[in-house]
Amino acid sequence: MRTILLAAFTVLLPASALAAADPAVPLGKLPDAARPTAYRIDLTVLPDQPRFSGHVEIDVTLKAPTRSLYLHGRDLKVSKAVARAGTSSVAARYSQVDPLGVVRLDFARELPAGPATLVFDYDAPFGDGPAGLYRVKVGDDWYAWSQFESIDARAAFPSFDQPGYKTPFTVTLTTRPGLKTVSNAAEAGATRAGALEKHRFQPTEPLPTYLVAFVVGPFATAEGSVPPTPQRAAPMPLRVVATKGQADKLAFALEESPRIVELLERYFDRPFPFPKLDQIASPIMPGAMENAGADIYEDNIILLDRGATTRQKQLFGMVVAHELSHQWFGDLVTPEWWDDIWLNESFANWMGYRIGNEWRPDLNIGVGAIDEALSAMNIDSLKAGRPIRQPIENSGEIDSAFDQVTYGKGGQVVAMIAAYMGDEKFREGVRLHISRHLYGNANSTDFFTALADAAHDPRVLAAMRSFVDQQGVPVVAIRREGGGLRVTQRRYAMLGTDAPAETWTIPLCIRNGATRTCTLLDQPSATIAAPGDGPIMPNAGGTGYYRFTLSDADWDALLATAPRLPAGEALAASDSLWASFRAGEMPVAKLIDAARRMADNPDSNVAVDGGQRLAGMRSRGMIAEGAIPAYRKLMDGIYQPKLAALRFDPRAGAHAGDAPDRQKLRQDLVALVAGEAHDPAVRGTLASAARAYLAGDRKALDQAFLRTALEIHVADGGLPAARALMAKMLDTQDGVFRSAALAALGGGGDPQVGRWLLGTLDDPKLRSTDRTTLLQALMIEPTTRDMAFDWLKANFDRLASDAGLFAVLGLMNMPARFCSVEKAREIETVLRPKAETYQRGVLALDRTVELVHDCGVLEEAKGKEIADAFTASR
């Protein structure tokens, strides 16, 4: 799983300009002139200093005699570069020739073909954001972590920084005595080095550069082991590592990680591929990273206390299962190049939900995969897009491969093929793929071939390729015809958009009453048998990556069963209903009716899905101001009785005896009733609890309601309350409180608070990730969105420089919640020059402009109908 905010660069030049200056500079893959065979990395890492230093030796095999060589390094101040070949040592001139980190070595004389060793001495700056080798001050102490995917290893050491090169790494970390050090392999020993201490690590298994990890600081640790399994005869060392202030939150990960490892070993039928496992927390890591044997997570993912909510536990289970599945699928077997990174992430996303669900079935983790896929469909429906697998020609295109299409769509396509093949055959194909490429590299064709070999059905290959190699979402029209069903497929498009005609090979599974029928739809239309009697559910189980349309009568029949639909099917039906509305084909009244019906479904995700979608309509400004009171009354009428039936006490642990999904439903209902319906009784209860909590009574407010309660507290108290909450947030190391406070400060919609917050974004006490979190939160509400966008326009270059060029992608996404044809033109005018200057975020900008434009078209066409529908529903 890839992070979003990446390292800063000192040179901001378009890649095209450099290519024009020297067309030989490789902006994508390096020339196949040399192949690394081993690294020896010796770093001196003092986290309280602004720079670190290193001595690196890279054994290579030169394929032909050469006077120059390309490799990677970014913003490294190299004091010495030499090549050793046989008994001779040849000086080299080190030149960075591309801002993304391409380096040319020019040797004093020709090196012969064969083995050589490249030697470098250098120093470099720590990053402030989570990329490269970065540092953060937490409390009174400084800590350092690494984050190298996709191309940030080159900011920490000279390297051949691409995934097709896998070698052993021997690492030494020198630091102050008393600081703890972690890398991929187990520590082999430590010795004094003057006033410092040198920690040596055992050589790793073959790894690509992006999976190498370094961690240094006064960490708190908890040690244990993963018990033996049928696949692994001996216990495996396990450690949880976090900053000192989190020492009381290590137990959950230490106790629960072994079960997830065991489930993965059983699925792959192969032992954990590396000798030990460290689970490491970082306070500014926005996500997690599968470094071999040394996974790094954002604090709130891995560090859970006794009061952790269902949603926190779901996130833990899904993300830990995702990252640990990478140890086999990605680390043990690695893509040859970034165009196949989708396979890593899509498979791991599917495994995260699957294994997470096995770990704790009571947490209902598996349904989240469908939710994520449906979200991805909104992006994949745009004309501006890409297929899951896309050619990566240069380094600037790599970041676009880490998006909802890769994770949400890719994961659902894997689920769809697995459901069609059957679990045993699919698992057999996965095992076959891994066994063919142990500790090596593979590509998409290798994986497809293994699946087809296991299924003994070449059509599986065609089905998967049709979803992987072309963009877009199919929509399948279902109509009754005689005793069967007439099914027709086309590409889905929003109102006013013409999408190119496309055809997929769709594993189509239809439930007619209690009878399920599956077929491969590989033609634009077909007539299929549909045995059974009852309402038609065109996406049985909800695992298909497609939308559907029905006749009015069949929609009514399906929605009448909404309280009884399985969660996946209910979510898929809701998504298809809303997709029809966005295509201009479904009346708003039907959406409101569906929300009422779905609210009676026992699954927490389904019960609030309609309300959360209606809330999104409000936050985008699609509901006219005069209709907002009617909207709030409608929301209160649907969801307040559901909350009352559950009972609501905001005190910590008051509902701990409830089933996890019931707890999550209460949390979501409170957010809707208090935040959207503005129910005065519930808001008053939360406001009182927030005041008591902030006054020191930690039992007054459960974590589940913390964000909503703090938002109401700021809304009631205005700027003085916001100032006090900001001060408290900056003074704590509690990640849960920090996250809730940042969201509450930015998401309340108070213009006065919003203007003050924008004035605080230069505060040096704010972490780099705090700034972007606050800005993103201010973009959510219509009342603060314009001022946040104005600030973004004025400060874009500084944000890009501070957070890193790859953060440009996230900055391009920020204005996507606008809903206006005119605003789409402004975003295009203002941000297009930035995308061209930085050669980053072009696809993200295209998507943002299209989203804002299409929403504007829909609002212009449906605005009066939307307002009338809420007014009529009072």
SEPAKOL-689450 format. One line per field, with one value per residue (C-alpha): residue in one letter; x, y, z. Coordinates in steps of 0.02 Angstrom, whole numbers, plus 50000, padded with zeros to 5 digits. Layout:
<drenfis>
aa <- A  ...
east <- X  ...
north <- Y  ...
up <- Z  ...
</drenfis>
This chain:
<drenfis>
aa <- M  R  T  I  L  L  A  A  F  T  V  L  L  P  A  S  A  L  A  A  A  D  P  A  V  P  L  G  K  L  P  D  A  A  R  P  T  A  Y  R  I  D  L  T  V  L  P  D  Q  P  R  F  S  G  H  V  E  I  D  V  T  L  K  A  P  T  R  S  L  Y  L  H  G  R  D  L  K  V  S  K  A  V  A  R  A  G  T  S  S  V  A  A  R  Y  S  Q  V  D  P  L  G  V  V  R  L  D  F  A  R  E  L  P  A  G  P  A  T  L  V  F  D  Y  D  A  P  F  G  D  G  P  A  G  L  Y  R  V  K  V  G  D  D  W  Y  A  W  S  Q  F  E  S  I  D  A  R  A  A  F  P  S  F  D  Q  P  G  Y  K  T  P  F  T  V  T  L  T  T  R  P  G  L  K  T  V  S  N  A  A  E  A  G  A  T  R  A  G  A  L  E  K  H  R  F  Q  P  T  E  P  L  P  T  Y  L  V  A  F  V  V  G  P  F  A  T  A  E  G  S  V  P  P  T  P  Q  R  A  A  P  M  P  L  R  V  V  A  T  K  G  Q  A  D  K  L  A  F  A  L  E  E  S  P  R  I  V  E  L  L  E  R  Y  F  D  R  P  F  P  F  P  K  L  D  Q  I  A  S  P  I  M  P  G  A  M  E  N  A  G  A  D  I  Y  E  D  N  I  I  L  L  D  R  G  A  T  T  R  Q  K  Q  L  F  G  M  V  V  A  H  E  L  S  H  Q  W  F  G  D  L  V  T  P  E  W  W  D  D  I  W  L  N  E  S  F  A  N  W  M  G  Y  R  I  G  N  E  W  R  P  D  L  N  I  G  V  G  A  I  D  E  A  L  S  A  M  N  I  D  S  L  K  A  G  R  P  I  R  Q  P  I  E  N  S  G  E  I  D  S  A  F  D  Q  V  T  Y  G  K  G  G  Q  V  V  A  M  I  A  A  Y  M  G  D  E  K  F  R  E  G  V  R  L  H  I  S  R  H  L  Y  G  N  A  N  S  T  D  F  F  T  A  L  A  D  A  A  H  D  P  R  V  L  A  A  M  R  S  F  V  D  Q  Q  G  V  P  V  V  A  I  R  R  E  G  G  G  L  R  V  T  Q  R  R  Y  A  M  L  G  T  D  A  P  A  E  T  W  T  I  P  L  C  I  R  N  G  A  T  R  T  C  T  L  L  D  Q  P  S  A  T  I  A  A  P  G  D  G  P  I  M  P  N  A  G  G  T  G  Y  Y  R  F  T  L  S  D  A  D  W  D  A  L  L  A  T  A  P  R  L  P  A  G  E  A  L  A  A  S  D  S  L  W  A  S  F  R  A  G  E  M  P  V  A  K  L  I  D  A  A  R  R  M  A  D  N  P  D  S  N  V  A  V  D  G  G  Q  R  L  A  G  M  R  S  R  G  M  I  A  E  G  A  I  P  A  Y  R  K  L  M  D  G  I  Y  Q  P  K  L  A  A  L  R  F  D  P  R  A  G  A  H  A  G  D  A  P  D  R  Q  K  L  R  Q  D  L  V  A  L  V  A  G  E  A  H  D  P  A  V  R  G  T  L  A  S  A  A  R  A  Y  L  A  G  D  R  K  A  L  D  Q  A  F  L  R  T  A  L  E  I  H  V  A  D  G  G  L  P  A  A  R  A  L  M  A  K  M  L  D  T  Q  D  G  V  F  R  S  A  A  L  A  A  L  G  G  G  G  D  P  Q  V  G  R  W  L  L  G  T  L  D  D  P  K  L  R  S  T  D  R  T  T  L  L  Q  A  L  M  I  E  P  T  T  R  D  M  A  F  D  W  L  K  A  N  F  D  R  L  A  S  D  A  G  L  F  A  V  L  G  L  M  N  M  P  A  R  F  C  S  V  E  K  A  R  E  I  E  T  V  L  R  P  K  A  E  T  Y  Q  R  G  V  L  A  L  D  R  T  V  E  L  V  H  D  C  G  V  L  E  E  A  K  G  K  E  I  A  D  A  F  T  A  S  R
east <- 50000  50073  50075  50015  50132  50308  50478  50532  50652  50776  50760  50591  50618  50502  50563  50532  50660  50794  50757  50777  50945  51007  50891  50995  50935  50823  50663  50588  50680  50869  50969  51011  51197  51227  51137  51159  51196  51217  51214  51312  51235  51316  51216  51247  51073  51057  50872  50899  51013  50949  51057  51117  51270  51311  51440  51365  51442  51346  51410  51361  51387  51430  51365  51493  51643  51585  51644  51477  51328  51154  51080  50978  51007  50908  50973  51124  51281  51410  51588  51664  51616  51731  51719  51822  51853  51971  52119  52099  51998  51928  51866  51694  51604  51430  51297  51111  51035  50848  50750  50666  50835  50924  51113  51253  51422  51566  51721  51900  51935  51837  51776  51785  51634  51604  51595  51629  51587  51521  51570  51492  51515  51381  51263  51082  50938  50805  50631  50494  50354  50337  50455  50636  50723  50618  50616  50483  50494  50369  50364  50544  50622  50670  50638  50677  50586  50600  50467  50536  50392  50389  50552  50611  50750  50858  50835  50921  51059  51128  51041  50964  50794  50672  50576  50651  50817  50815  50973  51028  51057  51180  51138  51232  51153  51263  51177  51183  51195  51025  50928  50842  50871  50766  50794  50727  50838  50875  51011  51176  51262  51312  51483  51543  51606  51682  51539  51414  51352  51357  51214  51247  51106  51108  51100  50923  50842  50841  50739  50703  50757  50578  50556  50712  50678  50775  50705  50803  50746  50709  50566  50457  50448  50350  50419  50336  50327  50214  50187  50236  50112  50098  50196  50330  50413  50490  50418  50450  50509  50379  50400  50289  50383  50314  50364  50382  50215  50124  50201  50031  49957  50071  49978  49838  49954  50068  49922  49827  49962  50007  49833  49839  50010  49943  49792  49905  50025  49877  49811  49978  50028  50201  50292  50315  50452  50568  50651  50564  50423  50426  50261  50313  50208  50241  50136  50135  50126  49963  49931  50053  50201  50248  50437  50500  50498  50476  50302  50270  50095  50014  49995  49806  49806  49919  49906  49738  49690  49553  49423  49456  49300  49236  49295  49471  49477  49412  49549  49680  49623  49606  49768  49877  49811  49841  50021  50066  49994  50119  50259  50217  50132  50248  50399  50432  50370  50392  50329  50457  50407  50283  50152  50117  50109  49919  49937  50026  49898  49738  49776  49829  49672  49565  49667  49656  49467  49464  49592  49532  49360  49430  49527  49372  49208  49111  49186  49105  49265  49230  49086  49210  49284  49120  49105  49280  49245  49085  49184  49312  49173  49139  49317  49324  49164  49251  49316  49480  49552  49661  49648  49703  49860  49940  50108  50230  50348  50429  50447  50321  50182  50213  50110  49953  49958  49919  49736  49559  49566  49711  49645  49456  49426  49574  49525  49346  49403  49509  49356  49246  49366  49390  49202  49181  49325  49282  49390  49493  49539  49584  49693  49777  49819  49892  50000  50057  50106  50210  50296  50352  50436  50506  50617  50606  50500  50341  50216  50029  50038  50126  49985  49846  49930  49939  49753  49706  49816  49732  49556  49586  49481  49567  49409  49462  49611  49497  49380  49518  49606  49446  49435  49622  49668  49527  49454  49273  49127  49003  48819  48708  48526  48414  48242  48122  48091  47980  48042  48217  48312  48378  48545  48634  48801  48872  48995  48920  48924  48864  48728  48793  48946  48973  49083  49169  49083  49166  49128  49187  49190  49084  49066  48881  48795  48607  48496  48313  48228  48334  48412  48584  48641  48814  48872  49011  48934  49058  48939  48849  48686  48619  48466  48499  48395  48347  48271  48189  48045  48058  48143  48292  48460  48578  48738  48721  48830  48880  49052  49033  49122  48976  48819  48644  48478  48304  48128  48029  47929  48086  48168  48014  48015  48200  48189  48041  48164  48295  48279  48320  48453  48628  48744  48843  48689  48606  48759  48773  48587  48606  48756  48668  48515  48622  48721  48557  48517  48686  48654  48492  48381  48318  48206  48270  48114  48171  48336  48245  48129  48278  48364  48209  48199  48386  48383  48290  48429  48522  48695  48776  48847  48681  48575  48665  48719  48574  48593  48779  48747  48615  48738  48864  48734  48715  48902  48931  48801  48672  48529  48467  48486  48298  48276  48407  48281  48174  48329  48375  48198  48196  48362  48301  48141  48233  48380  48334  48208  48343  48462  48329  48295  48480  48493  48634  48749  48908  49009  49163  49119  48934  48891  49041  48927  48846  48900  49034  48922  48788  48918  48972  48792  48766  48923  48865  48688  48753  48853  48699  48575  48690  48794  48667  48495  48555  48445  48452  48439  48580  48689  48661  48709  48870  48914  48901  49006  49139  49152  49176  49303  49406  49399  49487  49349  49407  49262  49134  49155  49185  49309  49168  49087  49242  49252  49066  49064  49218  49143  48985  49091  49180  49017  48942  49097  49158  49333  49379  49335  49434  49588  49582  49557  49703  49816  49763  49789  49966  50008  49962  50038  49871  49843  49657  49627  49739  49644  49473  49524  49596  49437  49327  49424  49420  49253  49131  49092  49112  49186  49266  49351  49400  49487  49580  49635  49705  49806  49881  49944  50117  50130  50293  50211  50099  50164  50166  50022  49922  49922  49854  49726  49658  49653  49563  49437  49401  49366  49223  49093  49021  49041  49231  49271  49300  49419  49515  49531  49589  49724  49774  49792  49901  50010  50017  50203  50249  50141  50216  50392  50361  50270  50356  50321  50220  50103  50048  49929  49841  49835  49751  49618  49574  49447  49349  49199  49148  48990  48989  49026  49099  49210  49272  49334  49422  49507  49566  49632  49722  49793  49833  49993  50045  50020  50124  50261  50280  50238  50134  49951  49892  49770  49713  49676  49583  49475  49443  49389  49274  49197  49162  49094  48982  48913  48875  48784  48682  48641  48584  48471  48407  48423  48239  48188  48309  48239  48059  48091  48154  48015  47884  47961  47940
north <- 50000  50164  50331  50494  50630  50605  50685  50861  50898  51040  51061  51090  51065  50982  50811  50863  51004  50887  50761  50898  50946  50767  50646  50500  50526  50377  50449  50277  50111  50118  50051  49869  49905  49847  49736  49753  49592  49653  49810  49854  50007  50093  50245  50364  50416  50547  50595  50758  50822  50891  50775  50595  50520  50358  50243  50127  49988  49910  49753  49755  49653  49761  49686  49775  49890  50066  50243  50296  50223  50279  50239  50333  50460  50613  50765  50669  50770  50645  50676  50519  50402  50265  50099  49949  49824  49682  49758  49933  50081  50205  50379  50431  50596  50590  50702  50708  50739  50731  50805  50637  50563  50496  50500  50480  50412  50459  50354  50416  50269  50128  49990  49813  49700  49588  49614  49784  49876  50054  50148  50310  50425  50558  50651  50704  50795  50705  50726  50813  50712  50523  50488  50439  50440  50561  50622  50684  50760  50676  50751  50794  50661  50643  50485  50428  50308  50264  50258  50208  50156  50200  50293  50366  50243  50351  50495  50388  50299  50283  50137  50051  50102  49996  49839  49721  49721  49608  49583  49547  49701  49706  49856  49945  50088  50198  50310  50371  50240  50195  50223  50073  50025  49917  49855  49713  49578  49531  49628  49532  49636  49809  49886  50056  50175  50319  50413  50319  50140  50035  49910  49772  49675  49505  49501  49503  49389  49465  49626  49773  49943  50001  49866  49911  49991  50092  50147  50238  50319  50300  50182  50083  49900  49744  49574  49408  49273  49193  49011  48868  48820  48670  48775  48836  48723  48855  49009  49172  49328  49467  49644  49798  49964  50139  50309  50317  50401  50253  50121  50076  50037  49897  49747  49734  49718  49598  49486  49492  49493  49308  49250  49349  49276  49101  49127  49191  49046  48928  49018  49020  48851  48923  48991  49176  49219  49314  49267  49396  49523  49699  49795  49978  50134  50308  50460  50537  50384  50405  50221  50077  49998  49815  49825  49647  49591  49773  49840  50023  50089  50252  50255  50242  50086  49979  50055  50015  50035  49951  50075  50050  50061  49931  50040  50050  49861  49838  49951  49857  49688  49740  49840  49718  49574  49678  49722  49550  49467  49573  49478  49337  49431  49577  49544  49360  49380  49559  49645  49667  49850  49977  49939  49779  49858  49845  49658  49682  49804  49732  49559  49623  49729  49576  49475  49613  49600  49411  49370  49513  49436  49266  49344  49423  49374  49472  49635  49618  49672  49585  49699  49843  49771  49800  49975  50016  49945  50048  50204  50160  50148  50334  50371  50233  50299  50458  50483  50542  50381  50232  50043  49947  49897  50042  50064  50165  50254  50375  50399  50540  50418  50296  50386  50374  50185  50204  50256  50191  50101  49994  49961  49966  49910  49791  49709  49684  49612  49486  49447  49428  49306  49210  49194  49135  49009  48948  48976  48816  48836  49019  48980  48841  48968  49090  48955  48900  49079  49102  48933  48978  49142  49123  49272  49333  49442  49411  49504  49505  49374  49256  49276  49258  49102  49023  49055  48984  48832  48802  48829  48728  48865  48992  49101  49156  49241  49335  49389  49458  49544  49631  49717  49744  49810  49935  50072  50103  50021  49910  49935  49785  49815  49672  49649  49503  49420  49269  49143  49215  49378  49492  49564  49706  49782  49955  50074  50179  50369  50519  50635  50736  50626  50514  50366  50261  50096  49949  49767  49661  49476  49490  49350  49390  49313  49342  49290  49262  49236  49102  49035  49097  49082  49130  49151  49238  49383  49416  49494  49662  49571  49397  49304  49195  49074  49136  48993  49042  49147  49315  49484  49493  49536  49560  49560  49409  49431  49606  49545  49588  49742  49810  49913  49867  49940  49863  49904  50011  49859  49755  49900  49914  49727  49726  49878  49801  49667  49796  49757  49574  49590  49525  49672  49656  49647  49793  49903  49854  49893  50062  50105  50057  50158  50314  50283  50287  50454  50526  50467  50567  50412  50394  50517  50589  50527  50348  50383  50448  50298  50179  50266  50238  50055  50020  50097  49942  49825  49750  49775  49936  49978  49959  50046  50212  50201  50302  50436  50454  50473  50606  50693  50694  50780  50916  50940  50964  51102  51010  51047  51227  51328  51347  51157  51123  51130  51002  50895  50900  50856  50709  50643  50658  50567  50420  50398  50468  50327  50200  50282  50289  50103  50065  50183  50309  50349  50444  50386  50278  50094  50121  50006  49890  49739  49762  49663  49756  49792  49861  49976  50036  50066  50175  50275  50307  50350  50477  50560  50570  50624  50752  50807  50804  50809  50933  50846  50966  50832  50725  50877  50939  50771  50768  50948  50914  50757  50852  50989  50861  50764  50918  50967  50805  50674  50545  50431  50561  50524  50363  50363  50316  50488  50593  50676  50718  50784  50893  50963  51013  51086  51198  51244  51296  51383  51465  51535  51527  51342  51312  51399  51297  51134  51172  51204  51041  50946  51014  50966  50782  50626  50534  50493  50460  50629  50720  50646  50685  50862  50901  50838  50934  51096  51089  51007  51114  51237  51396  51530  51626  51470  51425  51592  51576  51398  51451  51582  51448  51333  51410  51365  51265  51158  51081  50924  50924  50800  50910  51051  50947  50864  51033  51099  50943  50958  51140  51084  50972  51101  51227  51370  51351  51270  51430  51505  51342  51338  51518  51473  51321  51429  51556  51425  51282  51294  51301  51151  51053  51097  51061  50897  50837  50833  50674  50765  50865  50722  50747  50935  50912  50804  50931  51038  50885  50920  51076  51056  51187  51197  51370  51311  51167  51296  51393  51238  51195  51371  51385  51210  51154  51260  51179  51005  51049  51131  50988  50849  50775  50751  50773  50627  50681  50855  50787  50684  50829  50944  50811  50770  50952  50984  50830  50869  51045  50978  50861  51001  51115  50978  50910  51053  51099  50915  50887  51033  50984  50803  50850  50976  50848  50717  50817
up <- 50000  49944  50036  49960  50025  49961  49979  49931  49789  49776  49588  49505  49319  49193  49139  48959  48973  49035  48899  48771  48846  48845  48754  48818  48997  49040  49114  49142  49145  49156  49008  49026  49039  49217  49340  49530  49623  49804  49911  50068  50148  50298  50358  50503  50560  50698  50693  50789  50649  50482  50375  50374  50291  50205  50130  49999  49896  49751  49668  49484  49328  49176  49015  48905  48926  48969  49010  49086  49176  49227  49398  49528  49666  49716  49808  49875  49907  49846  49904  49829  49687  49625  49537  49587  49448  49490  49581  49509  49570  49444  49493  49435  49413  49490  49408  49443  49272  49311  49458  49488  49526  49373  49394  49268  49320  49204  49235  49217  49103  49026  49140  49071  49056  49205  49393  49473  49633  49637  49796  49860  50009  50030  50144  50116  50202  50300  50229  50329  50250  50238  50094  50077  50247  50349  50529  50649  50822  50938  51111  51156  51045  50862  50763  50585  50469  50285  50150  49981  49869  49731  49687  49852  49897  49783  49907  50041  49945  49767  49687  49538  49600  49502  49550  49422  49514  49668  49770  49948  50057  50201  50312  50450  50548  50657  50785  50964  51103  51173  51013  50936  50754  50638  50462  50356  50429  50608  50698  50700  50834  50893  50930  50989  50855  50952  51034  50926  50911  50753  50724  50597  50516  50433  50242  50174  50049  49873  49878  49764  49831  49867  50001  50102  50272  50403  50572  50708  50871  51057  51019  51137  51087  51133  51087  51057  50924  50797  50851  50734  50599  50480  50355  50476  50606  50720  50807  50715  50808  50813  50877  50884  50876  50913  50982  51171  51202  51125  51239  51312  51140  51082  51153  51026  50876  50969  51015  50849  50714  50739  50693  50530  50488  50520  50407  50267  50285  50269  50114  50023  50097  50120  50274  50304  50176  50295  50461  50572  50573  50644  50647  50656  50689  50619  50667  50492  50380  50283  50257  50270  50180  50158  50181  50189  50371  50430  50392  50434  50474  50522  50712  50714  50605  50712  50887  50967  51149  51251  51191  51005  50897  50775  50631  50704  50723  50546  50482  50582  50516  50335  50323  50421  50315  50159  50205  50266  50111  50014  50101  49980  49839  49805  49916  49883  49703  49640  49481  49343  49318  49385  49252  49348  49521  49504  49526  49692  49759  49685  49749  49920  49932  49901  50025  50155  50160  50143  50277  50387  50381  50430  50572  50651  50564  50694  50630  50458  50370  50204  50153  50146  49985  49895  49967  49905  49732  49716  49761  49627  49498  49518  49462  49333  49252  49196  49019  49097  49163  49135  49134  49288  49197  49106  49021  49128  49011  49134  49321  49324  49279  49420  49551  49444  49467  49652  49649  49674  49506  49566  49741  49729  49550  49546  49710  49649  49483  49580  49688  49535  49449  49612  49634  49455  49463  49636  49789  49777  49594  49617  49768  49669  49534  49661  49738  49566  49521  49678  49662  49485  49536  49713  49764  49585  49472  49373  49265  49235  49097  49216  49342  49213  49144  49317  49345  49176  49206  49374  49306  49147  49065  48950  48955  49129  49046  48927  49066  49174  49031  48977  49146  49171  48999  48968  49075  49116  49206  49114  49147  49111  49066  49123  49047  49059  48892  48880  49007  49014  49027  48892  48949  48860  48908  48873  48954  49094  49074  49174  49110  48962  48933  48783  48827  48692  48654  48742  48773  48919  48956  49113  49240  49262  49413  49430  49574  49533  49700  49784  49624  49568  49387  49322  49142  49045  48947  48806  48679  48678  48714  48745  48807  48957  49059  49231  49330  49492  49552  49637  49623  49506  49585  49436  49541  49654  49808  49751  49695  49511  49443  49345  49369  49313  49263  49282  49230  49352  49408  49440  49534  49645  49677  49721  49837  49926  49987  50042  50229  50192  50056  50096  50127  49965  49858  49947  49922  49739  49713  49798  49691  49529  49580  49613  49453  49357  49440  49391  49213  49216  49214  49394  49490  49654  49744  49711  49799  49953  49953  49939  50086  50193  50145  50165  50339  50398  50341  50492  50414  50474  50303  50214  50345  50325  50143  50076  50209  50179  49992  50025  50142  49999  49890  50024  50053  49866  49864  49757  49878  49867  50027  50043  50043  50178  50323  50233  50202  50386  50438  50317  50383  50562  50519  50441  50559  50730  50765  50720  50843  50977  50955  50981  51132  51140  51284  51237  51387  51357  51352  51382  51236  51245  51268  51098  50945  50845  50694  50810  50888  50715  50664  50817  50777  50598  50652  50778  50639  50527  50661  50743  50594  50452  50534  50667  50795  50945  51080  51011  50978  51155  51228  51125  51166  51353  51336  51236  51367  51505  51402  51362  51546  51590  51609  51481  51526  51472  51286  51190  51045  50928  50949  50975  50804  50795  50974  50946  50786  50879  51019  50893  50808  50975  51041  50881  50865  51052  51057  50897  50966  51126  51031  50915  51065  51145  50983  50962  51141  51130  51054  51055  50871  50891  50972  50846  50699  50774  50821  50649  50565  50687  50664  50475  50443  50543  50404  50509  50393  50537  50602  50424  50393  50559  50518  50350  50441  50555  50418  50430  50615  50631  50766  50632  50548  50358  50358  50479  50351  50210  50326  50379  50201  50141  50283  50239  50060  50118  50170  50044  50170  50180  50012  49913  50042  50050  49861  49859  49986  49882  49726  49819  49903  49779  49741  49924  49965  49821  49878  50062  50039  49880  49696  49707  49825  49673  49636  49803  49779  49610  49693  49828  49731  49671  49786  49692  49587  49450  49265  49292  49436  49327  49202  49340  49409  49234  49205  49371  49394  49217  49212  49378  49308  49156  49258  49381  49256  49397  49433  49254  49264  49438  49372  49221  49337  49455  49314  49243  49413  49450  49275  49271  49443  49383  49230  49342  49466  49325  49257  49422  49548  49553  49559  49705  49805  49767  49816  49990  50015  49965  50080  50240
</drenfis>
